[in-house]
Amino acid sequence: MSAILGRIHFSARPVDPAAFGAALATLDHYGREGASMRVEAGVGLGYQRLDVSPSSVHECQPLGDGHFAIVADAILDNRDSLCDELHIESHRRSLIPDSRLLLLAYRRWGRECVQRLVGDFAFALWDAREQVLFCARDHIGARPFYYHAYGECLVFSTDIRALASFSDLSLVIDETRVAEYLLWPLGCREASFFQGVYPLPAGHCMCVDRHGVRLWAYWQPADVPSIRYARREDYIGHLRELLEQAVSDRLCSSYPVGSHLSGGLDSAGVTILASRLTRARGERLDMSYSWSPSINSDYPLIAHNRDERRVIDEICHREGIHCLYGTTTGQDYLDYLRRDIALEGTTDLFEEHGVMRQAAQRGTRVMLSGWGGDESATFGVRGYPGYLLKRGRLVRLLSIAHKAVGGYHRPRKLAGFLWRECLLTLLPDCVYARYSPYLRPDQLQFLYRPDFVERFASFSSYRSPAWREYPDPVAMQALLLMNGHLASRMSTWAHWSARHGIVYRYPLTDLRLLRFTLGLPPDLLWYRGQARSLYRRALAGLLPREVSKNDTVNERKRMKVRAECWTLLAEEAAKGAFQGECRWLDMPAFHTRILEAPPEMSSNQQMLRFLPLCSAVQVWHLWKHYFLKS
């Protein structure tokens, strides 16, 4: 993947080449293979190139063709089917870069071309004849795209840094977004901290002309048609084909490929398939990477099976691959909290910094991640118990409850399951909010200034699309895909990994796979006392018998790292690091909380105090950077 930049003056006022070139240079860390730009009158387009797929070596962007010009940060995974539809001869296909395919697709199908694309992409296509800019982002948001419209000008880029470098834009921090983040730091909505700067939502297109900006969704997970086969084995066979196709397409690279690996179904399946497919090509998967610590005196192997490192070691031994275990420390967490969240996002996944360092040292360029599996191939039973209750299917419901609580001899646990997973899902939002089993904002011990957040009281009741359970598993899956956490994480990792020359790819969010899993009958979610059975049976013979996401040791490491980070914050505070006023934070309470660093973290109460502290530290650095520069 690469990076793109554009500036359009609809008044035809000339774009300053020097200023545009300087803005493009802020993205140099994206372009290992160099940068190029095209500035003509009122249009500036720029491209930073990073080769990933074999066809990417033929990229020559910005690409012009007649009155069209395009810049694209894209890897298309259905190149062959596109080439078939576009009647491109077989001997020419490997020489055609993805940007050219996008342009040809637009010439053939116009704005409807996005319906035919599979892969990770964000692109902008300028039509000089119509004076219209057409932009699109892939269905899941794997590649970031931000834009800012003001007056007769529109600017867009992969990274907000480039937008901020234009001196005439004068980007200003949006205090509404700051308040939202302080009120709900665990929120996952992809949103900008700058006024007037917006991400193009995943699965959306945008047209911009002198009359303004128009957005629309071209992909809605709730609109996927149902799929019905005659036999269960047909579902299993089709799922296996789609999984292999999704992984195979993302292995198409001339550079080393690595993979995340935990004891869970998602990463285990992706890694094993990737290992088998690369071996069939006479190659090998370069390395697997885990957040869990290596087995040592600090983190010995747990005697029982609730230690995912057993599964990781079994997979590595069987597949002949190696795994690099997690090395993150409290200093890594502290460095994460110091980052500029206005430019890099708020996703709390600091362990990935260690993975990126390890992968960069090896020259890994593509990292496969199982992220997104819970919303697709390994979707569990969220909403299914309520669905069964609503339809009066009590026998099947009781079998699920029996499995979930460990038997009918635990009446209190059984009653709790039926209340939480069944009855509560049928009740109105106001009741669900009161009894929600999920962490609520009112449980956190915040550090914001009340007089500040009172100006934005509406955000105190904000709810993400999938904030609760509904008695409909298909609707739950669609809501999770629209929740924002996928695009938020993917954008953040795209920004972090650019400096390491790494591109993340997510096979389990493949559009073809999602169209299949969203259309499945709900009863396939549970089979013979087991959730996620379709995926398990599709990969039967590949997955270890004990595969399960039991990361007890990794969570213990995370708690230790958090305690180390808190201690480092206290040491910084003692040296006067957090002096001065911030109109967003209750500074006395902020200082007190920092100095309360415990020697170790082991209780839920400590976490409820630590999480708001982290968001307060991030907001403090935001304030310091944008308001205390002088």
N, C-alpha and C positions, 0 to 999 in steps of 0.2 A: 504494500500500500504506500501511498505517497501523501502529498498535501497540495491543496489548491487555494488560490486566492483570486478574487475578482473585484473590480471596481467599475461601475457603470454610471455615466452621467447622461441622463435621458435628455438633457438640454443640449447635448453634444459639446459641452464645455470640455476642453482637452484634459486628459488625465496626465498628471505630472510624472514623467518616466522615472525621475530620480526618487521622488517620494514613493512611487509604487515599487521600485526596485529595493528600496530600504525596507519596506514592509515585507516583501517577499524574503528578504535576507533573515528576518526574524524566525523564519521557518526552515532555516538551513539544516537543522538537526533532523528534519524529516527526509532530507534528500541526499542520501549517500551517493547517488549516481548523478547529482548535479541539479541545477535549477535553470529554468528558461521562462521567458515572459514575452508577451505580445501587447504592445500599447499602440493603439491606433485611434486618434481623435479622442472621443469620449468613452472608449472602452479599454480597460486594462485587464489582462488575464495572465495568471502566473501558475507555475507548476514546479513542485519539488519531487524528484523522482527517486523512488526506492524500488529496485527490482525484486520481485517475489516469484511470480509465475514465469515460465519460459517465454511467453509472448510479451512480457513487460519490457524486455530488452529492446523491443521495436517501438516503444512509446516515443512519440515526438510531439509533446504538448507544449503550449496550447495547439490544438489541432484545428486547422481551418479547411473548409471545403465549400467553395462558393460563398454564399452569404451566411453560412453557418460557421461557428467557432465553438469549441468545447474544451473544458478542462474537467478531468474526472479522476477521482480517487477511488479506484474500482478494481475488484477481482471478480469476474463473472464465472460462475460455476456451471453454467449450461451453454458453454461456447458452441459445442457441437450441434445442439438442437437449434440454436440461433443461426448458425451458419447454414444449416439445412433449410430453414425457413427463408433465409436471405439468398439462397442459391449460390453460395460461395463454394468454389471447387476445393476438393480435399487438399490438394497440394499447396493451396494458398493459405489455409487456415492458420497454420502455426506462425505465419508471418504477420498476421493481422492483430494489432494490439486491442485491448478492450475498449479504449477510447474510440477507435475506428468502428468497432462493432456497435457501440452505443449510438454513434452518429448515424450509421447506416440504419439501425433500428428506428431511430427517430424519423429519418427520411421516409421509411416504409410505413410506419404505423402512427407517426405523430406522438402526441402526449400519451397515447395508450400503450406505447412501447414498454412502459414500466411494468405492465401486467405480464410481460413475457420474460422479465429478467429474474435470474436466480443468482445470488451472490451477495457480496458486501460492496456497497457503493454509495458515493455521494458525488453528484456531478452537476455542472451548470452549462447550459447550451445557449449561446447568444444567436439570435436571429436578426441580422442587420437589416434585412428587408422589412420585417414587421416591427423592428425595434422592441423586441420582447425577449426577456430572459426566462428560460425554463429550467427549473432545478428539481432534483429528486433525491431522496435518501432511501436506502434499503428498508425492508419491512421491519427489521428488528433494531436498527440504529447502530449497526456494528461500526460504521464510520461516522465521525462527527461532522457537523455542518452548522455554522453560525452565520447570521446575517444581521445587518443593521441598515435601516432605510431612514433617510432624513433629506428633506428638501427634494431636489431633483436627482439625488444620488443614492445608489445602493452599493454596499460592500458586503462581501461574503468570504468565508475562509473555513478551512479545517480547524483552525486554532484561533482563539480570540486574541492572542498576542499580536497577530498581524493586523487585526482591526484596530487595536489600541495604539499601534505605532503611527497611524495617520494623525497628524497633529490637528487637523481640522475637525476630527470627530469628537474630541473632548468627552470621552466616556466617563460617566458618573456612576458611582455605586448606588444601586437601587436598595434603599433602606427597607422597602417592603419585603424583598427577598431575604435581607438580613434578619428581619423579625420572624419571618416564616421559618428560617433555619434555627433560630434560637428557641422558638416555640416547639418545634418538632425536629430535632437534630437527626432522628432516625428516618426522616422522610427520604423518599427515593426519587422524587420528581426531578427530571432533567430540566434545569432552569438556570438562567444567567444571573449573575450578581450585578450586571451593568444595565442601566436604564436603556431601553430601546434595542438591546441585543438579545436575539432569540435563537434557540436551536430550531432547526427545521425538524418537526416531529418525525419519528420513525414511521415508515409507511406512508409518507406524505409527498406530494408534489407542490410546487410553488411557481406561479407566473408573476413576473414583475414587468410593468411598463410605466409610462409617464403618468398613468392614472392611479397607480398604487400597487399593493401586494395582494395576491389572492392565493390562499392555501386550500387544499382538499386532500382527503385521505383516499389513496388508491387501493389500500389493503386493510380490511377489517376482519380480525379473527372471528368475530361473532357471525360473519356471513359465510363461513366455509360450509359447503354442502355436506350432508351426511353420507357416510360410506357404509354399505351393507354387503357382506359377502355370505356365501352359502355355508361355509365351514370356518371354524376357528383357526384351523391350520392355514387358511388362505390369508388371514390377517397376519399371522406370525411370519409366513413366508414373505409377504409384501414388506413388512416392517424390516426384516433382515436385509432385503434388497435396498431399501431406502437408507438404512444405516450405513451399509457398505458404500453406497454411492456418495453419501454426504461426506464420509471420511476420506474416501478416495479422491474426490474432487479437491479437497483442501490439502492433500499431500502433493498436489501438482506444483512443485517448486524445484528450482535448481540449487537451493541452499539447504543447510541442515534444518531438520524439523524436530522439535521437542514436543512434549506433551505433559500436561498436568496429570498427576496420579495420586489419588487418595484411595481409601478402601471402599468408596461409594460406587454405586452402579454407573453413574454418568461418566466420570473420568476413567474408571476401569474399562468400560466398554469401548470408549474412544481410543484409549491407549492400546488395548489388545488388538482391535481392528486395524489401527494404524501400523502396529508392529507386523501383523500378518500380511497386510497389503504391501508394505514396503519390502518385506522379505520376498514376496512373490515376484517383485520387480528386480530382485538381485541387490537390493539396498538394505538399509537398516534405519530404524528410528534412532535419532542421535542420542536422546537422553529423556528421561522422565524427571519431573520435579514435584516435590511434595512440600506442603507447609509444615507437616509434622516434623518433630525433631528426630535426629538419628537415635538409635538405641545406644545409650551410654549410662554412666553412673547416675547422672541427674535425671534421666528419663529411661529407666530400665523397662524391659518388655513386661507388660502386665500378664500375669499368669493365665487369666481366662481370655476368652476370645474377643473381648471388647477393646481391642487395640488394632487399629487399622494398619499398622506397620506389618502385621502378620500377612495381611492380604497383599500389601504392596510388595513385600519380599517374595511372596509366592508368585505373583505375576512376573516380577523381574526375573526370577530364576527360571520360570517356565518359558518366557519369551526371549530370554537371552539379552535383556536390556538392563540398564543401570538406572538408579534413582539418586538424585541429589536431594537431601533432606533440608528442611528449613533451618535458616541461620539467623533469623531476625532477632533484634535485641531491643531493649528499651530506648536506645539511641535512635534506632530506625523509626520507632513510633514517634519519638519527639521530632525527628526530621520531617515526618509526614505531617504533624500538626503545624509545623512552621510554613508549610507550602502555601502558596497563594491560591486559596479556594476559588477566587474569581476567575482564575485562568485554568486550573487543573481539576476542579470538581471536588466533591465532598465525600466520595465513596470511601468508607472505612475498611480498606483491605490492605493494610500496610505490609502484610506478609509478602505480597507480590513484589515489593521492591527487592527483597532478597532473591527471589526467583529470577527477576530481570537481570540482576548483577551476575548471577551464576550463568545464565543463558548467554549473556553478552560476552562473557569471557570465553565461551566455547564457540562463539560465532553463530549461535542459533538465530535464525531469521524468522521462522514461523513457529508459533506456539499454539498447539491445539488445546482447547479448553472444553470441558464438559458443561460449562456454565450454560444454563437454559434448558437442561434436561428435565428439571422439575416441572417446567411449563410445557414440555413436549413429550418425548418418548417415555420418560419415567414419571409422568404425572401420577400422583398418588390417588387418594380417595377423598380429597377435599370436596365437600358438598354432596358426596355420595350417600352417607348415612341419612342426611336430611331428605335427599331425593327418594330414598327407599321408604322412609316414614311417611312422606307426603303421598306416596302411592300405595300405602298399606302393605308393603312387602316385608312383614315383620320377621319371618323366618330367616331371610337373608340378612336383614339388619342385625338380628341377634347373633348370627354367626360371626359377623364383623366385630361386634362389640365383645363377644367372647374371646376372640383372638387378641383384640386390642388391650383388654384389661387382664388377660391371663386366666380366664375361667369365670364361671358363674358363682364360685365360692367367695368372690370379692364384691359383695352387693354395693358397697359405697362407691367403689371405682366404677362399677357398671352403671350406677345411677348418674355419676358424674359424666361419664362418656355420653350417655343418652341425652342428658341435659345440654351439654356443650356442643356435641356434634349433630344433634338432631333437633330437639325442641327449640333451642336458642336460634337456630338458623331460620326458623319460621316466623320469628317475632320481628316487630318493627325496629328500625334503626335506633330509635331513642332507647329502647330496652336493651338492644344488643350493645350499644355503647357503654351502658352501665355495667353489664356483666361480661364484657369481652374478655376472652382468655389471653388475648395478646397484650403486650406492653402498651400502656396508655400514657399520653403526655403528662397527665396529672400525677403519675407515679414517679416522675423524675424530679430531682431537686435542682431547679434551675438557678442560673446566675445572671439573668438579664435584668435590666432596669425596668421596673413595672411601668413607669411613666413613658418609657419608649414603646414597649409592646402594646400598651393600651391604645396607641394610635392605629394599631393594626389588629384589632380584636377579632376580626372575621377569620383570621388564620388560626385562631385557637380551636376552631371547630373544623378545620380542613381535614378531609379524609381522602386517602388515595383510592383509586378504583377498586382495589382488592383488599380493603381494610377489614372486611368481615367475611364470614362464611354465608353462602346462600345455598338453598337446597337444590342445586343444579350444578353438577360437576362440569358440564360443557361450558356453562356460563362462567364458572370459576376459572377454568383454564384460559378462556378468552380475556377475562378481567386481569389475570396475572400477566398476560402478554401485553396488556395496555397499561400496566401499573407504573412503568417508568424506571424500575430498578435495573432492567436489562440494558437499556440505552445509556443510563447514567453510568453504570460500571464500565460498559464498553468504551464510552467516550473518555472516561478517566484513564483507563488502561491504554488507550490509543495515545493520549498525551504523555503519560509516563514512559511508555515503551519506545517512543520516537527517538529519544536520546540514546537508546541502546540498539537501535536498528532492528527492532523486533516487531512483528505483526501478529496480532492475536486472531485466531480463527475459531469459530464456534460451530462444529458440525451438527450439534443437536438443535440448533435454531434454523437449520436449512429449511427454506420455504416449502419444498416438496414434502419434507418430513412433517412440518407443521400442518400442512393441508390434510395430510393423512390422519395424524393423531387427533386433530380437532374434530374430525368427522366420525370418529369411532363410536360405537354404541357404549353407553355408560357402563353396562354390565361387564364389559371387558376389563374394567378397572380392578375387579376382584375375582379371583378364580382359585378354587380349592384352598381357601384359607390364606391366600397370599395376595398382597397388593403388588402392583407393577409386574404382574406375572407375564404380560404380553412381551415386555422387553426382556425379561429373564428367559423366556422360552425362545425368543428370537435369537438370543445369543447363547443358547444352551450348548454346553461343551466348551465354551470360551471363558465364561465368567467363573471365578473360583466359587466353591460351594458356600464359603462363609462371607462372601462379599456383602458389606454393609458399612454405612458411614458411621462408624464408632470412633470418633476422634477425641476420646477422653484425654489422652496424653497431650494432644495438640491444644485442647482447650486449657489444660493446666499450664502449658507453655505460654499461651496467650495471657493468662492471668498473671503469670510471673513477669512477662514483658510489660504489661500495663502498670504493675507495681513499680518496676524499674523506671518507666517513663514518668510516673507521678513523682518519684523521688528526684529525678533529674529536674523536673519542673520546680520542685520545692527549692532545690539548690540554686536554680536560676533566680527565683523570686527573692531568695535571701541575699543575692548579689544586686538586687535592684532592677531586674530585667523587665518587670511589669509595672513600671512607674508611669504616672500621668493619668489623665482622665480619658474615659471612653464613654460617649453618650449612649452606647448600646448596652453596657454591662454595669452591674452593681459591683463596683471595684472593691469596696471593703469585703463583701462576701466572696468575691473572686480570689482575693489574696488569702483570706482565711481558708478557703477550700484547698488552694494549692498547698498550703503549709500543713494540711492534715494528712499528708501522704502516709499511708500505713506501711509497715515493713513487708507485708504480703497481702494479696487480695484473695479472699476466699468466700465472701458472702455476697448475696444478691444486693444487700443494702449498700455495700461499697460500690458495686457497679452502678447503682442508681445515682450515686454521687459523682462517679468518675465520668460517665458518659456526657452529662452536661458540662463538666469541666473541659472535656476535649473540645466540644463545640465552642465554648467560651474562649479557649486558647486560640483556636482558628480565627474566630471573629476578632480577637485582640490583634492578631497579626494583620488581618485585613484592615482594621482601623489604622494601625501603625503605618502600613505601607501606603495607604491612599489618603490619609488625613494628617499624618505627622511626618511627611517627607522632608519638610524643611527643618 
